[in-house]
Amino acid sequence: MSTGTDAEAGSGAEPALDAIAEGFLRDLELVRNASAYTVRNYRQALVEFTRWHRETHGGPPAWERLTRDDFRLYLRALGRRGLARSPIHLRFSTLRGFYRFLLREGRVARHPIRDLSLPRKERRLPQFVPADRIEDLLRAPLRDLEPVDGRPPDERTAMLAFRDAAVLEILYSSGLRVSEVCQLRVGDIDLPGRQLRVRGKGRKERIVPVGRPALEALGRYWSRIGQPSQPDQPAFPGGRKTGGTIQPSEVQTRLKRHLRTAGLDPKLTPHKLRHSFATHLLDRGADLRSVQELLGHARLSSTEIYTHVSTERLKRAYQQAHPRA
């Protein structure tokens, strides 16, 4: 899981997964079209459970014979480690999905985790960049083009400035996940139609609009590096070691630099631009279902959290402005 580490999970070599668990991961990738990120997280969760089972019971888990009591014991072990509620839910989400697979395959007759009570998840309002500060952030990369001691920036600095400006504009303009921006190909960008073809979670595709300023920023970047001509070329090229595309980790590192330049919290992540996109749309009257489609959420409940952000903003405005608040 994204919040788990080997240090959290315990010391020792990583245990190998058995053929049943490997079969589940293959099904997840090849049949259910899960992303590489999801498969990696599910693998890590199963490895972590296998390690715990070896340490606690002296051997690997026999998945068909595990009972609800075994998973209650694991839940208590996670609690003793001081793990927060969200990462606990992520681990059990993997295990639930695994047992749904075992049921489909006829390997088990019942689901030992289905009715297991987990600690209630914390309800956190998503962080976002205020609308009146977004412009500062989007302009921050281009400040790297300003002369230093009378000297213009070198070619690499200028290229990165134009690239970062285009990446941030697209992240905010279309509400994309950072992985979705990194995966964009030239053929995914419809310049005349001002829309993008996006490959989201589960490799599901969606079409989203993109604003003129974002496309203009992309055009300036492409002019700098030489207009890519093939549809399968990455929109944001990276080095050979990264498979030819820019990586999410690099976007996050560069974002911290630009947040400092804009006078914003450098702890904000690229995903906060997605939160900002959704919150600003709802603040300006967009309907929830449309925002759900734009974000690529499978369930409306995933989008509804942004209504709480907008409600909190309205409450604050009411408290500050209404004479009898």
Summary of the structure (lengths in Angstrom):
residues: 325
radius of gyration: 23.0
end to end distance: 44.4
largest distance: 74.4
contacts: 912
relative contact order: 0.09
helix: 60%
strand: 6%
